[in-house]
Each structure stands twice: as structure tokens, then as C-alpha cells.
């Protein structure tokens, strides 16, 4: 996927997320769940304005991640030795890995936001087991990338 389309896709998802938060913000109670333990129980509360923390963190995190391919390649840490023969393939694989990882991380942050808002409104939200699925996705992508990069040596 071309870089411009990646930024457009992430921007659309981000704008939809912000739009949804704007639409529910006025009906949120003064305190909302902000932290969950490993089994998904709320163990931290914050003011309702804290619902904006995850979008801000996501904006900076995903923007930074999607900018990595524009860094000088000598500053990028590849899991294999880069040679003239494998440089292009390794760089393309790294770009794909970062885009997929950014998508999983953005999805996880949106999901946490969704759960927090729904719990604050008194609804039942989907179980936090999905967070473990997102985490599995992050580590699964890392393992996939390492294996794929080593095969492209």
C-alpha cells in the first residue's frame, strides 16, 4: 500500500474515533474508567476529560511509527545484516511490519476507549479478553517479521 493511502486510511479511522468521542462526551459522567487490571476489571478512574488521552497518545504513536520509513536507513535496526542485495526487500518488509503494527496498536487504543466509554455509561462492554488478542497480535507480528526478515537474508 502506498504511504499516502496508509496515512489517509489511518486519518479516516482516527477522525471517526474522534467524532464518536465528541458525540458521547456530553453524556459521560464526571468520572470514567481509565485503567484496567490484567483480567479487565476497572482499577483506576479519571475525570471524563481523560477520554482524550488515548487519542492524543495514538496520534503521536501512530504518526511516529508511520514516519519511520522516512528516517535514514542507517538509523533503523534490522534483525539481519543489511547488504546491497537485501536492502530493498528488507526495507519494504519493515514498512509493511510497521504499518500492520500501527494498525493493531491503533485498534487496541480505540477498543480500550470504547470499553471505557461504555462502562462509564453503565452499559456492558465486550470482555477485555480482546486486549489479550491485540497483545497477541503485536507479538505475533513481531515473530512473523523476525522469521520473514531472516528468510529474506
C-alpha positions in Angstrom: 0.0 0.0 0.0 1.4 3.4 -0.9 2.4 5.6 2.0 -0.1 8.3 1.1 -3.0 5.8 1.3 -1.8 4.5 4.6 -1.9 8.0 6.1 -5.3 8.6 4.6 -6.7 5.3 5.9 -5.3 5.9 9.4 -6.6 9.5 9.3 -10.1 8.4 8.4 -10.2 5.9 11.3 -8.8 8.5 13.6 -11.4 11.1 12.6 -14.3 8.6 13.1 -12.9 7.8 16.5 -12.7 11.5 17.5 -16.2 12.1 16.1 -17.6 9.2 18.2 -15.9 10.6 21.3 -17.3 14.1 20.6 -20.8 12.6 20.2 -20.7 10.8 23.6 -18.7 13.3 25.6 -21.6 15.4 26.8 -23.4 12.3 28.2 -20.4 10.9 30.1 -20.4 11.0 33.9 -17.8 13.1 35.6 -15.6 10.1 36.2 -14.8 7.3 33.7 -12.7 4.1 33.9 -9.2 4.8 32.9 -7.2 1.7 33.8 -7.9 -2.0 33.9 -6.1 -4.8 35.6 -5.0 -8.0 33.7 -8.4 -9.6 34.0 -10.2 -6.5 32.7 -11.6 -5.1 36.0 -11.5 -1.3 36.4 -8.8 -0.4 38.9 -8.4 3.3 38.0 -10.8 6.2 37.4 -10.3 9.6 36.0 -12.1 12.8 35.0 -14.1 12.5 31.8 -11.7 14.7 30.0 -9.2 11.9 30.2 -11.1 10.1 27.4 -9.0 12.4 25.1 -5.7 10.9 26.5 -5.8 7.8 24.3 -6.5 9.6 21.0 -3.6 12.0 21.8 -1.2 9.2 22.6 -2.4 7.3 19.5 -1.9 10.3 17.3 1.7 10.7 18.3 2.5 7.0 18.4 1.0 6.1 15.0 2.4 9.2 13.3 5.8 8.4 14.6 5.6 4.8 13.6 4.4 5.6 10.1 7.3 8.1 9.8 10.0 5.5 10.5 10.4 4.6 6.8 11.5 8.2 6.1 14.4 8.0 8.6 17.8 7.5 7.3 18.1 3.7 6.9 21.4 3.6 8.8 19.4 4.5 11.9 16.9 1.7 11.6 17.7 -1.5 13.5 17.0 -4.5 11.3 17.1 -8.1 12.7 19.6 -9.1 9.9 22.7 -7.7 8.3 21.8 -5.3 5.5 23.6 -5.8 2.2 23.3 -4.3 -1.2 21.3 -7.4 -2.3 18.7 -7.4 0.5 18.4 -3.7 1.4 15.3 -3.0 -0.7 13.4 -6.2 0.3 14.2 -5.7 4.0 13.1 -2.1 3.9 9.8 -3.0 2.2 9.2 -5.7 4.8 10.0 -3.3 7.6 7.5 -0.8 6.2 4.8 -3.5 6.0 5.6 -4.6 9.5 5.3 -1.1 10.9 2.0 -0.4 9.1 0.5 -3.6 10.4 1.8 -3.0 13.9 0.5 0.6 13.8 -3.0 -0.7 12.8 -3.0 -3.2 15.7 -1.9 -0.6 18.2 -4.5 1.9 16.9 -7.2 -0.8 17.1 -6.2 -1.6 20.6 -6.4 2.0 21.7 -9.8 2.5 20.1 -11.0 -0.6 21.7 -9.9 0.5 25.2 -11.6 3.8 24.6 -14.8 2.1 23.5 -14.8 -0.1 26.6 -14.1 2.8 28.9 -16.9 4.9 27.5 -19.4 2.0 27.5 -18.6 1.1 31.1 -18.9 4.8 32.1 -22.3 4.9 30.6 -23.4 1.9 32.5 -23.5 -0.5 29.6 -21.8 -3.8 29.4 -18.8 -3.6 27.2 -17.2 -6.6 25.4 -14.9 -8.5 27.7 -11.3 -7.3 28.0 -10.1 -10.7 26.7 -9.8 -8.8 23.4 -6.9 -6.8 24.8 -5.1 -10.1 25.1 -5.9 -10.8 21.5 -4.5 -7.4 20.5 -1.4 -8.1 22.5 -1.1 -11.5 20.8 -1.4 -9.7 17.5 1.5 -7.4 18.5 3.8 -10.2 19.5 2.6 -12.4 16.6 3.5 -9.7 14.2 6.9 -9.3 15.8 7.6 -13.1 15.4 6.3 -13.1 11.8 8.6 -10.1 11.0 11.6 -11.7 12.5 11.1 -15.0 10.7 10.3 -13.3 7.4 13.3 -11.0 7.7 15.7 -13.9 8.4 14.3 -15.8 5.3 14.9 -12.7 3.1 18.6 -12.6 4.2 
